[in-house]
């Protein structure tokens, strides 16, 4: 029969391991997809956005295989710097990735290659993002990135994992130009309206079936193309970290635009949890029955 001390030690060890697995579920492997500045943005985020790992992926001429993405990444960041002809192929595979339940985060200048961006003012003309346009949170505002000042309107902030700790965000020109779709949860907006005179979302997300797509409407590559404190500022890295934290939690929220739900365990953690429950039940059944006391 297992000794009580050994039994308690095994139960405590299993509990500690499962708790560690739950904590580790918050870390995400993020694939950074772009036609330019993918390596630089991945390196910058690895240095300044804690808790996750970022790997740059060049999609300028070829789209990665879905099997490769699902095997190596828990979430994707997609943006571009200048439109490119391979965008529809990339959008198709990213949409398929999202359909597996793995979140996708978008950044500027994603909007400029959307099929509803104005071809007269964007060169080369927009190519569209294929199937990804059916599940992304925003359309363009008919103008796309306005190359004008954008400042976060603090009064629009909604309590959300995306806005936690974010109080300010500024962009001299590489942000905004979007219009939220029906069903999109907007948790922060720019002070300046979009080209249609409506709210220009700064941070929002949309859930379609298993797919969750988050949009942070500022250029993630800003540190490579601008100067902090001059061209952009405020809680830039916190806003991006929040988006990957939410992605790491599979976009699970207690209610729309509020707080995180219970983090999911890895497959190993789930298996060990089941074993732990079974072990506790088995040990409880093995507990010796005490004979009745004599009066």
N, C-alpha and C positions, 0 to 999 in steps of 0.2 A: 504494500500500500504506500502511496506517495506521502512523504512527510509533509506536515503543514507548512514548514518554512520553505521547502522546495516548491510546493504548490503556489504559495504567495509570490515567490521570486519569479516563477514562470509567468504568472498572470501579470505581474507588474512589468516584466520585460516586454511582453506582447503588447500591453497597453501603451507603453512608452514608444515602441516602434510604430504603432498605428498612429499615435498622435504626431509623431515626426512626419509620417507620410502625409497626413492632412496638411501640415504646415508646408511641406514641399510642393503640394498641389498648386500653391500660389505662384510658383515660378513657371514662366513660359519660355519656350524656345520660339523665337520670332524670326521668320524669314522676311527680309527687307527687299521688296521687289521694286525695281525702277529701271528706267533706261539710262539714267545718269545718277551720280552721287549715291548709289546704293552702298558701296563699300565705306565711303566717308560717313554716311548717316549711321550705318551699323556701328562703326567704331566710336562715333560721338555718343550714341545712345548706350553703348557698353560702358563708356566712361562716366556718363551722367545720369543714366536711368537705372537705378538699382533693382535687383530682384529678378531680372530677366536676362536672357542672352540673345544677341542679335547677330544675324548672319546676312551679309549682302548678297543679292542674287541679280545678275544682269539679265534683263528680259528684253533688251533692245532689239534683238533679232530672233530670239527663240523663246518659247514658253516652256517652263519646266513641266515634267510629267506630274499628274495628280498623285500617283503612287509615291513619287519622290518627296513631294510636299507633305503628304500625310504621314510618311514614315519619319520625317525629320523635324517637323514643326508643329507647334500647338496653335499658333496664330500667325497671321501674315499682316505686314504693313505694305500697302501699295500706294505709290505716288509716281509722278513723272516730272521731268524737267524738259519741256518741249515735247510736242506731240510726236508720236511715232507709229509707223504702219502696223506694228505687231500688237498694238493695244487690244484689238478684238480677241485675238488668240489668248492673250494673257487674261483678259476679263473672263473668258469662258472657263479656263482652268481654275481661276480664283473663285468663281461662282460655284464650281463643283466642289472645291475645297470647303467653302462655307456650308454647302449642303450636307456635309458629313458632320456638322455640328461644331466645327472649328471656326472661331471668330476671325473676322477680317477688319482691319483698321485702315481707313483711307486718309490721305493728306493731300494738300495742294501740291501740284497742279492737276490732280485727278480730274477736276471739273472741265479742264480745257480740252480733253480728248473725248468728253461725253458727246454723244451724237446730237444733243440739242445745243451744243456750244455754237457760237456764231462763226461760220466759216470765213466771213468777210474780214474778221479782225484777228484770226488765229492762223499762223503759218508754221508748218503745213496745216491744212484744214483738218478738223477733227475726224477721227476714225471710228469712234465709238468703242465701248468696252464689252460688246457682246452680251452674253447672258447676265453679266454682273449688273447691268443697268436695270434688270427686273427686280433686284433685291437691295440696291444701294439706298441710302436714306434720302438723298436729295437729287433734284434736277438742277441744272444751272438756272440762273435768273435771266437767261437770254443774252448775257454779256460775259459770264464766267469771271475769273479773277480780275478785279477792277484796277489793280495796280494803283491803289489809293489807300489812304490811312484807314486802319481798322483798330478800334479799341473795344475791349470787352465791356459790356453794359452790366455792371454788378447787380443791378436790380432785376435782371432776367435770370440770375442763377437759381437753379432748382436743386434742392438737396439730392445728391446723387453720387454714386461712386466716381463718376466722371468729373464732378466738380469739387470733390473733397480737397480742401486746402488751396483751391484756386480762387484768387480774389482779383487778379489783374492779368491782362494779356494784351500786348500791342504788336502791330505790324505796320511798317511803313507802306508796304505795297503787295506782299505775297500772301494774301489771305482773303477769304470771303468770296462772294459771287454765287451763292447757292440759294435754293428755294426748297423748303422741306416738303417731302411727299406726305400724303395722308397716311397715318399710322406711324409716322416717325416721332420719336420722343426727343424733343429739343430741350436740352438742359442748360444751355447758355447761348446768348446771341450777341452779335456785334452791335455797338451803339448806332453805327451807320446803317441805314436800310439798304436792301439790295437794289438792283437796277429796276425792279418792278415796284419799288416803294414799300416792299414788305419786309418782314423780319429776315435778317441774314443770319442763319445759324452759325454759331462758333463751334459748338459741340453738340452732337446728337447721335442717335442710333436707331436702328430699325430691325425688328425680329420678324422673319418670314419662315414659318415652319422651324426647322432646325438651324436655319441660317441667321447669324447675327452680324450685322455690318455697322461699324462705328465710324463716324466721320469727325475728325478734328480739322477744322477748315483753316489751317495755316501750314506753311511749308515746313515739313520735318527736316529738310536739308538746309534750313535757314543758316545754321552755323557755318556752312560751307560757302554760302553765297551772300552773307550779310554780316553785320557787326552787332553783337549783343549790346543792348543799351542804346543803340542808334537806330538800327533797322528793325529790330524786334526786341521784346523785353517782357517783363512780368513773369508769371508762373509758367513759362514755356515748358520746361522739363517736367514739372509736376502734372501739367495737363496731359502730356504724352504718357507719363508713368501711369496715371489713372486709367488711361485707355487700355494699356497692356495689363494692368491689374484686373480690370473688368473682363478683358479677353481671357486671362488666365483662369478666371472663375466662370468661364463659359457663358458670360453675360447673364448669370443668374442674379436676379434682384428680388428682394422680398415683395416689392410692388414697383410698378413702373416709375423710374426716376427716384428711387429712394436708396435703400441700402443693400449690401450684398446678402445673398442667401448663404446657406451652409456650403463651404468649399467642397468640391468633389474630391474623392480620393483617387489615387492611381489604381490601375488594375491590381498591382501587387498589394496595395493597401486594402482594397476591397476584399481580396482573397484572405489576407491575414485577419481582417475584421471578422469574417465569417468563421475562420478557424478559432479565433479568440472566443467568440460567443459559444461555439460548439464545445471548446475546452472547458469553459466555465460551467456549462451545463453538465458536462460529463463529470467534472470534479465534484459538482454539487450532488450528483447521484451517487458518487462513490463515498460520500461522507458516511462514516460508520454510525449506525443507529445506537444511541445510548440506551442501556437497559433501564427499565423503570426503577426509581429509587424505592427502597424499602421504607415503609413507614415505621 
